[in-house]
């Protein structure tokens, strides 16, 4: 006997019960321990920050990271799933700053790095409890109790080893580059961090007049979208081969003629319909060497400015185009990569009038103290610059424009392109190897390989890894104060040996206080102040998670590279990329073999989910309302698993609950109900395998469909295509519920033979048990409920995953059954068109096309309620047609009446809450002789269908249960349960 099943499915309640069962029985631990001697399947989990509660993006990622390890565990592998926490970086620092009321970096230095880092440490794990609760409720199995943390000493020591190994390979260098900085955080950002933060903003562009030194009436026109950089201008660049013109027009104020130099094909765009004349034409090379007056002379006046003699001249540059602007580029070497390179090439002065905090320096006259890109007013300083140009007759024009501008990915501050020093990883030296190795990685979706990831890899530049911050892994470089010798360390032991101190923490506030004698000159060596980009932490995860190479070398070698990783599309330029370049550098290997990339979950209206706007349902409420399995399945079957965005729709998700989940539950409930009535249980030898082939075509067909499903699910999972794989289940479950069980229902309670009934039971049992195992990684709770009850075994997640029996797949039968269903659909459509209800039997259905065997024709006859099915020879090849005979004889009419009455009596049984196997007695009265005659003709049929021991007409007047209006007249029906015979 099986545990009784409530026909009303309550998944949230079932899931809570199963969660407790898993906890009490340590099912997750057992799933790993029982595979102790099995091959390892490795999975790298990108650790989240615990600085907020999980949202739908985390649910998407965690669902992927649960389905795949569950699947490969059931496939016979040992899959360790150690949780990790990302602990370092600006997200934590920003939280600490907010709590401390800090707005500037210097305030941190004033209060002390040790105090600031202590606050950071206290905030790192603030939401761990909420995460543990959410991950458990989702049904994700992960070892969160023994999690690694990127702030732990073993992890940070492995990061040092990674750095030292790169150093020893000659892949780290210090350089002076133009990079993007965040003026609020006062630190550089990497290429991938910059790429994450672009936003559309409104700015002001200007065309400035640079007056020639020897001819003040003539100005070179140059266009810029960053007016604040004009103070740092030291040159104008032209293209050698570009054609330029000098044009003359009357000054609108004085009426005197003025002259302007610009590219010839930009004149119409700049001057429009103004009256002007071209007075001279020349190539860009003719302009090279011309001297002009600085727009701002703050730095030109400084006598000690290096390369001053080369400043404020026209130079040539290959990057100049005439696609926009004036064809003349204003050059400020401190604020742009091209500008800086050109400045070095031409020995131009270097004017950096802005500090790392984005504030203009004191020597810049009236602009000193202004913030060039204040977060609360992007244009404020630009407006003041423009006013100055206008006041000094150096402004030709200004215009508002909208463009994409980079912002800090954590604090939303507009970034600055700023020349500064940094430590770099030499990506260019690795690029060829990285590109070749990337060919070995399999991506889902496939287009990411050559697309987003491949293109990013091709365009990769050297990686700026130094940050001028506080709460992070530090750069393990000590520099001698006297001789400048660099000492690079790769372990705690090295630092302890050199310093003679015990080291228990590797954070900045600790190691910056540790000095030691320079091995070369014995003077004091101090650590350089910079910390590491937190993506260096992340990219080091495969090694640092295991404290490799200091321990776990064998385990590392067993699990590297990872079989599988998964994250959002943004990580193609971040975590995926850094894992790959570090693996290329350290091991000349890929870091991962298979990767699934997800998209973003948006609100139903397509907007970003916002707590403030409350435009999405709370995940916790969805768990309580629908259950985790429904949420998981909805997400898994959606485009979000194919790196596309998903507009989260509760109604779409609810459709799965009402549809596939309800059908699966009803199939399970139906089986348990009838099996308990018949006290049926599977023979021991049949629990594990089939001993004979079924005779019934429905059994043959559903088993063929099952093994087709098994084959396709395994194929999909081996290809890491979660969406396509998940979408295989609803159609099979629909076939099971709405065709196999519906067509086989009578076999379970009034089969023509005990053998057929036994076969129906065993087939449905086999289907449900196998389906539970098959769907277990996707819907772990529902699968557990069904499997445990039907098998009595501990857990479906300790079982082996099904493999397809090719001999059970009968593709011709699958196609013929599909054809039979099309004929049924066509026949029912014809009935509907003629307004003949299905309960009214008809004499004949004729069909053409594929010839079906007798069992399938019997199914058609029963479904369409036809007495005979006939095949028409000679129909058009490949085409099918269906025709019905709508002639209704008295006998057919009588049976139609019987079918109407059967339906009414069954409804009455249900209303009376009779058990499905209760025998009944029927009494009826009618006001129609014709109706009475039809009932008497079909009494045996009616009694058989509704389990009636007898059916008689009530002679004397009596109040019966229900009144029904049938086409032939009124009928009153009463039923009572038979209490005398339990059979």
Rosetta blueprint (number, residue, H / E / L):
1 X L
2 X L
3 X L
4 X L
5 X L
6 X L
7 X L
8 X L
9 X L
10 X L
11 X H
12 X H
13 X H
14 X H
15 X H
16 X H
17 X H
18 X H
19 X H
20 X H
21 X H
22 X H
23 X H
24 X H
25 X H
26 X L
27 X H
28 X H
29 X H
30 X H
31 X H
32 X H
33 X H
34 X L
35 X L
36 X L
37 X L
38 X L
39 X L
40 X E
41 X L
42 X L
43 X E
44 X L
45 X L
46 X L
47 X L
48 X E
49 X E
50 X L
51 X L
52 X L
53 X L
54 X L
55 X L
56 X H
57 X H
58 X H
59 X H
60 X H
61 X H
62 X H
63 X H
64 X H
65 X H
66 X H
67 X H
68 X H
69 X H
70 X H
71 X H
72 X H
73 X H
74 X H
75 X L
76 X L
77 X L
78 X E
79 X L
80 X L
81 X L
82 X E
83 X E
84 X E
85 X E
86 X E
87 X L
88 X L
89 X L
90 X H
91 X H
92 X H
93 X H
94 X H
95 X H
96 X H
97 X H
98 X H
99 X H
100 X H
101 X L
102 X L
103 X L
104 X L
105 X H
106 X H
107 X H
108 X H
109 X H
110 X H
111 X H
112 X L
113 X H
114 X H
115 X H
116 X H
117 X H
118 X H
119 X H
120 X H
121 X H
122 X H
123 X H
124 X L
125 X L
126 X L
127 X L
128 X H
129 X H
130 X H
131 X H
132 X H
133 X H
134 X H
135 X H
136 X H
137 X H
138 X H
139 X L
140 X L
141 X L
142 X L
143 X E
144 X E
145 X E
146 X E
147 X E
148 X E
149 X E
150 X L
151 X L
152 X L
153 X H
154 X H
155 X H
156 X H
157 X H
158 X H
159 X H
160 X H
161 X H
162 X H
163 X H
164 X H
165 X H
166 X H
167 X H
168 X H
169 X L
170 X L
171 X L
172 X E
173 X E
174 X E
175 X E
176 X E
177 X E
178 X E
179 X E
180 X E
181 X E
182 X E
183 X L
184 X L
185 X L
186 X L
187 X E
188 X E
189 X L
190 X L
191 X H
192 X H
193 X H
194 X H
195 X H
196 X H
197 X L
198 X E
199 X E
200 X E
201 X E
202 X E
203 X E
204 X E
205 X E
206 X E
207 X E
208 X E
209 X E
210 X E
211 X E
212 X E
213 X L
214 X L
215 X L
216 X L
217 X L
218 X E
219 X E
220 X E
221 X E
222 X E
223 X E
224 X E
225 X L
226 X L
227 X H
228 X H
229 X H
230 X H
231 X H
232 X H
233 X L
234 X L
235 X E
236 X E
237 X E
238 X E
239 X L
240 X L
241 X L
242 X L
243 X E
244 X E
245 X E
246 X E
247 X E
248 X E
249 X E
250 X E
251 X L
252 X L
253 X L
254 X L
255 X L
256 X L
257 X E
258 X E
259 X E
260 X E
261 X E
262 X E
263 X E
264 X H
265 X H
266 X H
267 X H
268 X H
269 X H
270 X H
271 X H
272 X L
273 X L
274 X L
275 X L
276 X L
277 X E
278 X E
279 X E
280 X E
281 X E
282 X E
283 X E
284 X H
285 X H
286 X H
287 X H
288 X L
289 X L
290 X L
291 X E
292 X E
293 X L
294 X L
295 X L
296 X L
297 X L
298 X L
299 X L
300 X L
301 X L
302 X L
303 X L
304 X L
305 X L
306 X L
307 X L
308 X H
309 X H
310 X H
311 X L
312 X L
313 X E
314 X E
315 X E
316 X E
317 X L
318 X L
319 X L
320 X L
321 X L
322 X L
323 X L
324 X L
325 X L
326 X L
327 X L
328 X L
329 X E
330 X E
331 X E
332 X L
333 X H
334 X H
335 X H
336 X L
337 X H
338 X H
339 X H
340 X H
341 X H
342 X H
343 X H
344 X H
345 X H
346 X H
347 X L
348 X L
349 X L
350 X L
351 X L
352 X L
353 X L
354 X E
355 X L
356 X L
357 X L
358 X L
359 X E
360 X E
361 X L
362 X L
363 X L
364 X L
365 X H
366 X H
367 X H
368 X L
369 X L
370 X L
371 X E
372 X L
373 X L
374 X E
375 X L
376 X L
377 X E
378 X L
379 X L
380 X H
381 X H
382 X H
383 X H
384 X H
385 X H
386 X H
387 X H
388 X H
389 X H
390 X H
391 X H
392 X L
393 X L
394 X L
395 X E
396 X E
397 X E
398 X E
399 X E
400 X E
401 X E
402 X E
403 X E
404 X E
405 X E
406 X E
407 X E
408 X L
409 X L
410 X L
411 X L
412 X L
413 X L
414 X E
415 X E
416 X E
417 X E
418 X E
419 X E
420 X E
421 X E
422 X E
423 X E
424 X E
425 X E
426 X L
427 X H
428 X H
429 X H
430 X H
431 X H
432 X H
433 X H
434 X H
435 X H
436 X H
437 X H
438 X H
439 X L
440 X L
441 X L
442 X E
443 X E
444 X E
445 X L
446 X L
447 X H
448 X H
449 X H
450 X H
451 X L
452 X H
453 X H
454 X H
455 X H
456 X H
457 X H
458 X H
459 X L
460 X L
461 X L
462 X L
463 X E
464 X E
465 X L
466 X E
467 X E
468 X L
469 X L
470 X L
471 X L
472 X L
473 X L
474 X E
475 X L
476 X L
477 X E
478 X E
479 X E
480 X E
481 X L
482 X L
483 X L
484 X L
485 X L
486 X E
487 X E
488 X E
489 X L
490 X L
491 X L
492 X H
493 X H
494 X H
495 X H
496 X H
497 X H
498 X H
499 X H
500 X L
501 X L
502 X L
503 X L
504 X L
505 X L
506 X L
507 X L
508 X H
509 X H
510 X H
511 X H
512 X L
513 X L
514 X L
515 X L
516 X E
517 X E
518 X L
519 X L
520 X L
521 X L
522 X L
523 X L
524 X E
525 X E
526 X E
527 X E
528 X L
529 X L
530 X L
531 X E
532 X E
533 X L
534 X H
535 X H
536 X H
537 X H
538 X H
539 X H
540 X L
541 X H
542 X H
543 X H
544 X H
545 X L
546 X L
547 X L
548 X L
549 X L
550 X L
551 X L
552 X L
553 X H
554 X H
555 X H
556 X H
557 X H
558 X H
559 X H
560 X L
561 X L
562 X E
563 X E
564 X E
565 X E
566 X E
567 X E
568 X E
569 X H
570 X H
571 X H
572 X H
573 X H
574 X L
575 X H
576 X H
577 X H
578 X H
579 X H
580 X H
581 X H
582 X H
583 X H
584 X H
585 X H
586 X H
587 X H
588 X L
589 X L
590 X L
591 X L
592 X E
593 X E
594 X E
595 X E
596 X E
597 X E
598 X E
599 X L
600 X L
601 X E
602 X E
603 X L
604 X L
605 X L
606 X L
607 X L
608 X L
609 X L
610 X L
611 X L
612 X L
613 X L
614 X L
615 X L
616 X L
617 X L
618 X L
619 X H
620 X H
621 X H
622 X H
623 X H
624 X H
625 X H
626 X H
627 X L
628 X H
629 X H
630 X H
631 X H
632 X H
633 X H
634 X H
635 X H
636 X H
637 X L
638 X L
639 X H
640 X H
641 X H
642 X H
643 X L
644 X L
645 X L
646 X E
647 X E
648 X L
649 X L
650 X H
651 X H
652 X H
653 X H
654 X H
655 X H
656 X H
657 X H
658 X H
659 X H
660 X H
661 X H
662 X H
663 X H
664 X H
665 X H
666 X H
667 X H
668 X H
669 X H
670 X H
671 X H
672 X H
673 X H
674 X H
675 X H
676 X H
677 X H
678 X L
679 X L
680 X L
681 X L
682 X L
683 X L
684 X H
685 X H
686 X H
687 X H
688 X H
689 X L
690 X L
691 X L
692 X L
693 X L
694 X L
695 X L
696 X L
697 X H
698 X H
699 X H
700 X H
701 X H
702 X H
703 X H
704 X H
705 X H
706 X H
707 X H
708 X H
709 X H
710 X H
711 X H
712 X H
713 X H
714 X H
715 X H
716 X H
717 X H
718 X H
719 X L
720 X L
721 X L
722 X H
723 X H
724 X H
725 X H
726 X H
727 X H
728 X H
729 X H
730 X H
731 X H
732 X H
733 X H
734 X H
735 X H
736 X H
737 X H
738 X H
739 X H
740 X H
741 X H
742 X H
743 X H
744 X H
745 X L
746 X L
747 X H
748 X H
749 X H
750 X H
751 X L
752 X L
753 X L
754 X H
755 X H
756 X H
757 X H
758 X H
759 X H
760 X H
761 X H
762 X H
763 X H
764 X H
765 X H
766 X H
767 X H
768 X H
769 X H
770 X H
771 X H
772 X H
773 X H
774 X H
775 X H
776 X L
777 X L
778 X L
779 X L
780 X H
781 X H
782 X H
783 X H
784 X H
785 X H
786 X H
787 X H
788 X H
789 X H
790 X H
791 X H
792 X L
793 X L
794 X L
795 X L
796 X H
797 X H
798 X H
799 X L
800 X L
801 X L
802 X L
803 X L
804 X L
805 X L
806 X H
807 X H
808 X H
809 X L
810 X L
811 X H
812 X H
813 X H
814 X H
815 X H
816 X H
817 X H
818 X H
819 X H
820 X H
821 X H
822 X H
823 X H
824 X H
825 X H
826 X H
827 X H
828 X H
829 X H
830 X H
831 X H
832 X H
833 X H
834 X H
835 X L
836 X L
837 X L
838 X L
839 X L
840 X L
841 X L
842 X E
843 X E
844 X E
845 X E
846 X E
847 X E
848 X L
849 X L
850 X L
851 X L
852 X L
853 X L
854 X H
855 X H
856 X H
857 X H
858 X H
859 X H
860 X H
861 X H
862 X H
863 X H
864 X H
865 X L
866 X E
867 X E
868 X E
869 X E
870 X E
871 X E
872 X L
873 X L
874 X L
875 X L
876 X L
877 X L
878 X L
879 X L
880 X L
881 X L
882 X E
883 X E
884 X E
885 X E
886 X L
887 X L
888 X L
889 X L
890 X H
891 X H
892 X H
893 X H
894 X H
895 X H
896 X H
897 X H
898 X H
899 X H
900 X H
901 X H
902 X H
903 X H
904 X H
905 X H
906 X H
907 X H
908 X H
909 X H
910 X H
911 X H
912 X L
913 X L
914 X L
915 X L
916 X L
917 X L
918 X L
919 X L
920 X E
921 X E
922 X E
923 X E
924 X E
925 X E
926 X E
927 X L
928 X L
929 X H
930 X H
931 X H
932 X H
933 X H
934 X H
935 X H
936 X H
937 X H
938 X L
939 X H
940 X H
941 X H
942 X H
943 X H
944 X H
945 X H
946 X H
947 X L
948 X E
949 X E
950 X E
951 X E
952 X E
953 X E
954 X L
955 X L
956 X L
957 X L
958 X L
959 X L
960 X L
961 X L
962 X E
963 X E
964 X E
965 X E
966 X E
967 X L
968 X L
969 X E
970 X E
971 X E
972 X E
973 X E
974 X E
975 X E
976 X E
977 X E
978 X L
979 X L
980 X L
981 X L
982 X L
983 X L
